[in-house]
Amino acid sequence: MPADSRPNIVVIMADQHRADALGCYGNDIIRTPNIDRLAAEGARFGRAFCQGPLCMPARWSLLTGRYVRDHGVFENDWDMTQDIPNLAQHLQQAGYYTSCIGKMHLFADETLVCGRPDMVSDPSVTARYRAVGFDEPHPGPEKNGVMGLDCEYVDHLKERDLFEMYGEWFHLRAYPKKTRDHLGLPMWFPESTPLPNDAYLDTWTGQQVVDWIDGYDGDQPFFQWVGFPGPHEPHDAPSDYVDLYRRVEIPVGERIPPQVPESGPLHTLMRWLQTTAQWEGLTDDIVELLTRYYYANITAIDDQVGAIVDALERKGILDNTWIIYTADHGEMMGDHWMLWKMLFYEQSVTVPLVIRPPAGMEPRTVDGIVEHVDVTATIEALTGIAPLPGNEGNSLIGHVDGSGAGPTRDVAHSENYGFGMFATDRYKLVVFEDTQEPVQLFDFQEDPEENWNVVADPSYAGVVEQLMQDHVRPFFEIPPQRPARGIWEVQAGRYEGNRHLAVRNPR
């Protein structure tokens, strides 16, 4: 054990993993024994919200402890606009050795896709990760960006003479909207990767972490951020994993299409998503097939989580390591006949959150509302570092070990593409940020599946006003770092708004 006996921290973040796609969250179909083990030896949070149901906004919120409007990264084409302190930097300054492996997606030009001549790989990606606090960064690609990014994974494929073969498959089948040549298949079309299992991106990522743990001989405690690129599409899980689910019955519940306004900002966003994610034409059979591949990818990731835990145990440091499993955001996966994320339905905006302390504990389930920024505050508390300026989080340690656990949150906040969400135990209100116009209201008591938008129902007028008074208006009193960006602005091109320097919570 290093001379410094402070605990190690391993944060494992999957991409687009919805909360109910784990055995420990009550799913009796999916096979996730290793993440389930973490929950059996730790705390599982039943209603954890991301701060924005999109990659970069969510990831920066966890890293800075700030809400999306307070760090300014409203979507994936925007980099940070100023030097906002983050968790990796503070841990580094406090004597932790900081590393990251896998999909980090903290910078806009990491969203590199083959066949996009307007997007060029930036050779300074690794240097930028060092600049934001990682002593040893190993940033990898996202699943739809392998062919356009110079990185260790691409080097690995080239060394094994797999790169050209995989590139041809990728061009023809994956993300047809963004590649030069394709077979005309829909973006969601599932097909197992042609790569051998050990070269599959999620498997390779896990093995890189195992090798790193095996080789770490520093005398500092470490902070390791692990980024699995899956189960984000393309739905390309290895056939061995898909075979586990081929004969499994996938329940088909009643799916009610979303209520799309006839006009206005929410109409624009939902119609754009419908076209881009290709919802139209989904059937029960298609959703079942996609779910099999989605579950298969999660099981592949789960195997690597097990390998990481085994490596920590082999090294003799499992009992001095906190392990946190979560995701940046969820996935609709056919619910409401939708795919992807970006909206504020529970499947999109809630995430798994499992925290295992050193040496484990009796399992505990916390059903109240928590947020990603609470994970930031938890890591600060368990490592003893000073809180980050502007951190909105509350430490969850008391909920993990039962020592003086206070109440969970009254409301969860999430933001995306110019909309803000405010979710309580009973209600969820979505507003358009520019005008603070309420556009969606769901009553979980009467409608737990979020099928009926009652925002215009006169009988809920008092509820809307109370939520506006208690949560919405106070939240918007502090202006954003830069204006939220609507989907119509996304389509029109890059837009840089004015920065505001106010800090919501200066600590």
C-alpha positions in Angstrom: 0.0 0.0 0.0 1.3 3.5 -0.8 2.8 5.5 2.1 -0.2 7.8 1.7 -3.1 5.7 3.0 -5.9 7.9 1.7 -8.3 5.8 -0.4 -8.1 5.3 -4.1 -11.1 6.4 -6.2 -12.3 4.6 -9.3 -15.2 6.3 -11.2 -16.7 4.1 -13.9 -18.9 6.0 -16.4 -20.7 4.2 -19.1 -22.2 6.0 -22.1 -26.0 6.0 -22.5 -26.8 3.3 -19.8 -30.3 3.7 -18.5 -30.9 3.0 -14.9 -33.3 0.1 -15.2 -30.9 -1.9 -17.4 -29.1 -3.6 -14.5 -30.0 -6.6 -12.4 -29.6 -4.7 -9.2 -32.2 -2.2 -10.4 -34.8 -5.0 -10.6 -34.2 -6.1 -14.2 -34.4 -9.9 -14.1 -33.5 -10.4 -17.8 -30.2 -8.6 -18.1 -27.0 -10.3 -16.9 -24.9 -7.9 -14.8 -23.4 -10.0 -12.0 -20.4 -7.7 -11.4 -22.2 -4.4 -11.2 -24.8 -6.2 -9.1 -21.9 -7.3 -6.8 -20.9 -3.6 -6.3 -24.5 -2.9 -5.3 -24.6 -5.9 -3.0 -21.5 -4.5 -1.3 -22.5 -0.9 -1.4 -25.3 1.6 -1.9 -27.6 1.8 -4.9 -29.4 5.1 -5.6 -32.8 4.5 -7.1 -33.4 7.9 -8.6 -30.2 9.5 -9.6 -30.4 12.3 -12.2 -27.8 13.6 -14.7 -27.4 17.3 -15.0 -28.0 17.2 -18.8 -29.1 14.2 -20.9 -26.2 14.6 -23.3 -22.6 13.6 -23.1 -20.5 16.7 -22.6 -22.9 18.6 -20.4 -23.3 15.7 -18.1 -19.6 14.8 -17.9 -18.6 18.4 -17.1 -21.2 18.6 -14.4 -19.8 15.6 -12.6 -16.3 16.8 -13.0 -17.0 20.4 -11.8 -19.9 19.9 -9.5 -21.8 22.6 -11.3 -25.1 22.6 -13.1 -25.0 22.9 -16.9 -25.9 26.6 -17.0 -23.1 27.3 -14.4 -20.3 25.6 -16.5 -21.7 26.7 -19.9 -21.3 23.4 -21.9 -24.9 23.2 -23.0 -24.2 20.7 -25.8 -21.5 18.6 -27.6 -20.2 21.3 -29.9 -19.2 23.7 -27.1 -15.9 23.6 -25.1 -15.5 25.2 -21.7 -15.4 29.0 -22.0 -13.3 29.7 -19.0 -11.0 28.0 -16.5 -13.5 26.5 -14.1 -11.8 24.4 -11.4 -12.6 20.7 -11.6 -12.3 17.6 -9.5 -9.2 16.1 -11.2 -7.3 19.3 -10.7 -8.2 19.5 -7.0 -7.3 15.9 -6.4 -4.0 16.4 -8.2 -3.2 19.4 -6.1 -4.0 17.4 -3.0 -1.5 14.7 -3.9 -3.6 12.2 -5.8 -2.2 10.7 -9.0 -4.9 11.3 -11.6 -5.5 9.2 -14.7 -8.3 8.6 -17.2 -8.8 5.8 -19.6 -11.4 5.4 -22.3 -14.2 7.7 -23.6 -13.9 11.0 -21.7 -15.6 13.3 -24.2 -14.8 16.6 -22.5 -13.8 18.4 -25.7 -15.9 19.1 -28.7 -13.6 17.8 -31.4 -13.6 14.4 -29.9 -17.0 13.8 -31.6 -15.0 12.6 -34.7 -16.8 10.5 -37.2 -15.3 8.9 -40.3 -16.2 10.7 -43.5 -16.5 14.1 -41.9 -13.8 16.2 -43.7 -14.9 19.3 -41.8 -13.7 17.7 -38.5 -10.0 17.1 -38.1 -8.3 15.1 -35.4 -6.6 17.3 -32.9 -3.1 16.0 -31.9 -3.2 17.9 -28.7 -6.1 16.0 -27.1 -3.8 14.3 -24.6 -2.1 17.6 -23.7 -5.5 19.2 -23.1 -6.4 16.4 -20.7 -3.2 17.0 -18.8 -4.2 20.7 -18.7 -7.5 19.9 -17.0 -5.9 17.9 -14.2 -5.0 14.3 -15.4 -1.4 13.3 -14.8 -1.8 10.3 -17.1 -4.5 10.6 -19.7 -5.4 7.8 -22.1 -8.4 9.3 -23.9 -10.2 7.0 -26.3 -12.8 7.3 -28.9 -16.6 7.1 -28.7 -18.1 4.2 -30.5 -19.2 6.3 -33.5 -15.8 8.1 -33.7 -13.2 5.3 -33.9 -12.2 5.9 -37.5 -11.6 9.6 -37.2 -9.5 9.8 -34.1 -5.8 9.2 -33.6 -5.6 7.3 -30.3 -4.2 4.2 -28.6 -7.2 2.1 -29.7 -6.7 2.8 -33.4 -3.0 2.0 -32.9 -4.0 -1.3 -31.4 -6.3 -2.2 -34.4 -3.5 -1.3 -36.8 -1.0 -3.4 -35.0 -3.3 -6.4 -35.3 -4.2 -5.6 -39.0 -7.8 -5.1 -38.1 -8.1 -1.4 -38.8 -8.9 -1.5 -42.6 -11.3 -4.4 -42.2 -13.1 -2.6 -39.4 -13.1 0.7 -41.2 -14.8 -0.9 -44.2 -17.5 -2.4 -42.0 -18.0 0.8 -40.1 -18.3 2.9 -43.3 -21.0 0.6 -44.7 -23.1 -0.1 -41.6 -22.5 2.4 -38.8 -24.0 5.9 -38.8 -25.0 6.0 -42.5 -26.0 9.7 -42.2 -22.4 10.6 -41.5 -20.3 8.2 -43.6 -19.3 8.4 -47.3 -20.7 5.1 -48.4 -23.4 3.0 -46.6 -25.9 0.4 -47.3 -28.9 2.6 -46.7 -29.6 1.0 -43.3 -31.2 3.1 -40.5 -28.9 4.5 -38.0 -30.1 2.2 -35.3 -29.6 -1.0 -37.3 -28.0 -3.6 -35.0 -25.2 -5.9 -36.2 -22.4 -7.5 -34.2 -18.9 -6.1 -34.7 -16.6 -8.1 -37.0 -13.8 -7.6 -34.5 -12.7 -10.4 -32.2 -14.0 -10.0 -28.6 -10.7 -8.8 -27.2 -10.5 -6.1 -29.8 -14.1 -4.8 -29.1 -13.8 -1.2 -27.9 -15.5 -1.7 -24.5 -13.5 -4.9 -23.9 -10.3 -3.3 -24.9 -11.0 -0.3 -22.6 -11.6 -2.5 -19.6 -8.4 -4.4 -20.3 -6.4 -1.1 -20.5 -7.7 -0.3 -17.0 -6.7 -3.7 -15.7 -3.2 -3.3 -17.2 -2.9 0.1 -15.6 -3.9 -1.2 -12.2 -1.5 -4.1 -12.5 1.3 -1.7 -13.4 0.7 1.1 -11.0 3.5 1.3 -8.5 3.3 4.9 -7.3 3.3 5.9 -3.7 0.3 8.3 -4.1 -3.4 7.3 -3.9 -4.9 7.4 -7.3 -8.0 8.8 -9.0 -8.9 6.8 -12.1 -11.8 7.9 -14.3 -12.9 5.0 -16.6 -15.0 5.8 -19.6 -16.8 2.9 -21.3 -18.0 4.0 -24.8 -21.0 1.6 -24.7 -23.8 0.9 -24.6 -24.2 4.0 -26.9 -25.0 3.1 -30.4 -24.0 1.7 -32.9 -25.6 -1.4 -31.5 -22.7 -3.7 -32.3 -22.2 -6.0 -29.3 -20.0 -9.1 -30.1 -22.1 -12.1 -31.2 -21.1 -14.1 -28.2 -22.9 -11.6 -26.0 -25.9 -11.2 -28.3 -26.3 -15.0 -28.2 -27.0 -14.7 -24.5 -30.2 -12.9 -25.3 -31.4 -14.4 -28.6 -33.9 -16.7 -27.0 -34.8 -14.6 -24.1 -38.3 -13.1 -24.1 -38.1 -9.3 -24.0 -41.4 -8.0 -22.4 -43.3 -5.5 -24.6 -45.3 -3.1 -22.6 -47.8 -0.6 -23.9 -46.0 2.2 -25.7 -47.8 5.5 -26.1 -46.2 8.0 -28.5 -45.1 11.3 -27.1 -47.4 14.3 -27.2 -45.6 16.6 -29.6 -46.7 20.3 -29.6 -48.0 21.6 -32.9 -45.4 24.4 -32.8 -42.8 26.1 -30.7 -39.3 25.2 -29.4 -40.3 21.8 -28.0 -42.0 20.9 -31.3 -38.7 21.8 -33.1 -36.6 19.7 -30.8 -38.8 16.6 -30.8 -39.2 16.6 -34.6 -35.5 17.1 -35.1 -34.9 14.1 -32.8 -37.5 12.0 -34.6 -35.8 12.6 -37.9 -32.2 12.3 -36.7 -32.6 9.3 -34.5 -35.1 7.8 -37.0 -37.9 6.9 -34.5 -40.5 6.8 -37.3 -41.3 3.2 -38.3 -40.2 1.6 -35.0 -42.1 -1.6 -34.3 -42.3 -4.0 -31.3 -40.0 -6.4 -33.1 -37.4 -3.7 -33.8 -37.4 -2.5 -30.2 -37.0 -6.1 -29.0 -34.1 -6.6 -31.3 -32.4 -3.4 -30.3 -32.9 -4.2 -26.6 -31.1 -7.6 -27.1 -28.1 -5.8 -28.5 -28.3 -3.1 -25.9 -28.4 -5.6 -23.1 -25.5 -7.6 -24.7 -23.3 -4.5 -24.8 -24.0 -3.8 -21.1 -23.1 -7.4 -20.3 -19.8 -7.0 -22.1 -19.2 -3.9 -20.0 -20.2 -5.7 -16.9 -17.5 -8.4 -17.6 -14.9 -5.6 -17.7 -16.2 -4.1 -14.5 -15.6 -7.5 -12.9 -12.1 -7.6 -14.4 -11.3 -4.2 -12.9 -12.6 -5.3 -9.5 -10.5 -8.5 -9.7 -7.4 -6.5 -10.6 -7.9 -4.2 -7.6 -8.3 -7.4 -5.4 -5.2 -9.0 -6.9 -3.2 -5.9 -6.2 -4.4 -5.9 -2.6 -6.0 -2.5 -2.8 -9.7 -3.3 -3.2 -10.2 -2.7 0.5 -8.7 0.8 0.2 -10.6 1.8 -3.0 -14.0 3.5 -3.5 -15.7 2.3 -6.7 -18.5 4.4 -8.2 -20.5 3.2 -11.2 -22.7 5.5 -13.2 -23.5 6.8 -16.7 -23.5 10.2 -18.4 -27.2 9.8 -19.3 -29.8 7.2 -20.2 -31.4 5.9 -23.4 -35.1 5.8 -24.4 -34.7 2.4 -26.2 -38.2 2.4 -27.7 -40.1 3.8 -24.8 -42.7 6.3 -26.0 -41.5 5.0 -29.5 -38.3 7.1 -29.1 -34.6 6.4 -29.3 -31.5 8.2 -27.9 -31.7 10.8 -25.1 -31.8 14.6 -24.9 -35.4 14.8 -23.6 -36.4 14.6 -19.9 -38.3 11.4 -19.7 -37.0 9.2 -16.8 -35.4 6.7 -19.2 -33.2 9.5 -20.6 -32.4 11.6 -17.6 -32.0 9.1 -14.8 -28.8 7.0 -14.5 -27.5 4.1 -12.5 -25.5 5.1 -9.5 -23.8 2.5 -7.3 -21.2 3.3 -4.7 -19.1 0.6 -3.1 -16.9 1.7 -0.2 -13.5 0.1 0.7 -14.1 -3.4 2.1 -17.7 -3.3 1.1 -20.8 -3.1 3.4 -24.3 -4.4 3.9 -26.3 -3.4 0.8 -28.4 -0.3 1.1 -30.9 1.3 -1.3 -31.5 5.0 -1.3 -34.8 5.9 -3.1 -34.8 9.7 -2.9 -33.6 12.2 -5.5 -29.9 12.6 -5.9 -27.8 14.2 -8.7 -24.5 13.8 -10.5 -23.2 16.9 -8.7 -23.7 15.0 -5.4 -21.1 12.4 -6.7 -18.6 15.3 -7.0 -19.3 16.4 -3.4 -19.0 12.8 -2.2 -15.5 12.4 -3.7 -14.5 15.6 -2.1 -15.7 14.4 1.3 -14.2 11.0 1.2 -10.8 12.3 0.1 -10.8 15.3 2.4 -10.2 17.9 -0.3 -11.7 21.3 -0.2 -15.0 21.8 -2.0 -14.8 23.1 -5.5 -16.1 26.7 -6.0 -19.6 26.6 -7.3 -20.2 23.0 -6.4 -23.9 22.4 -6.0 -23.5 18.9 -4.6 -24.3 17.3 -1.3 -22.1 14.4 -0.1 -23.7 11.0 -0.2 -21.4 9.4 2.3 -24.0 9.4 5.0 -26.3 7.5 2.8 -23.7 5.0 1.9 -22.5 4.1 5.4 -25.7 5.1 7.3 -23.8 7.7 9.5 -26.1 10.6 9.9 -27.7 10.4 6.4 -29.7 13.5 5.8 -32.7 13.9 3.5 -32.2 13.6 -0.2 -33.1 16.4 -2.6 -36.5 18.0 -2.9 -35.9 18.6 -6.6 -33.6 17.5 -9.4 -32.4 19.9 -12.1 -31.4 19.0 -15.6 -30.9 21.1 -18.8 -30.5 20.5 -22.5 -30.8 22.5 -25.7 -32.5 25.5 -24.1 -34.9 23.6 -21.8 -34.8 23.1 -18.0 -36.3 20.2 -16.0 -37.4 20.3 -12.4 -38.4 16.9 -11.0 -39.8 16.3 -7.5 -41.1 13.1 -6.0 -44.5 13.7 -7.6 -44.1 16.1 -10.5 -41.8 16.9 -13.4 -41.9 20.3 -15.0 -40.0 21.3 -18.1 -39.7 24.9 -19.1 -38.2 26.7 -22.1 -35.4 28.7 -20.6 -35.5 31.9 -22.7 -39.1 32.7 -21.7 -39.5 30.4 -18.7 -42.6 29.1 -20.4 -43.7 25.7 -19.0 -43.9 23.2 -21.8 -44.3 19.8 -20.1 -45.8 18.7 -16.7 -46.1 15.0 -15.6 -47.8 13.8 -12.5 -46.0 10.6 -11.3 -48.8 9.8 -8.9 -51.4 9.7 -11.6 -49.2 8.9 -14.6 -45.9 7.1 -13.6 -45.1 6.3 -17.2 -45.1 10.0 -18.2 -47.6 9.4 -21.0 -49.8 12.5 -20.5 -48.5 16.1 -20.5 -50.9 18.0 -18.3 -49.1 21.4 -18.4 -52.1 23.0 -20.1 -54.7 21.3 -17.9 -56.5 24.0 -15.9 -56.7 21.8 -12.9 -52.9 21.8 -12.7 -52.4 25.5 -13.0 -51.8 25.8 -9.3 -49.2 23.0 -9.3 -47.4 24.7 -12.2 -47.3 28.1 -10.4 -46.1 26.5 -7.2 -43.2 24.7 -9.0 -42.3 27.9 -10.8 -42.3 29.8 -7.5 -40.4 27.2 -5.4 -37.9 25.9 -8.0 -37.8 27.5 -11.4 -37.6 31.2 -10.8 -35.0 30.9 -8.0 -32.9 28.6 -10.2 -32.9 31.1 -13.1 -32.0 34.1 -10.9 -28.3 33.4 -11.7 -27.7 33.9 -15.4 -25.9 31.1 -17.3 -22.2 31.2 -18.2 -23.6 31.7 -21.8 -27.1 31.5 -23.2 -28.6 28.1 -23.6 -28.5 27.0 -27.2 -31.7 25.9 -29.0 -31.8 23.2 -31.5 -32.6 25.8 -34.2 -29.3 27.5 -33.4 -27.6 24.1 -33.6 -28.9 23.6 -37.1 -27.8 27.1 -38.1 -24.2 26.6 -37.0 -21.9 27.3 -34.1 -22.9 30.1 -31.8 -20.9 31.7 -29.0 -23.0 33.6 -26.5 -21.8 36.1 -23.9 -20.3 34.7 -20.8 -21.6 35.6 -17.3 -19.2 35.5 -14.4 -21.6 35.0 -11.5 -21.2 31.9 -9.5 -24.2 30.2 -8.0 -22.4 28.6 -5.0 -19.0 30.2 -4.4 -18.4 28.0 -1.4 
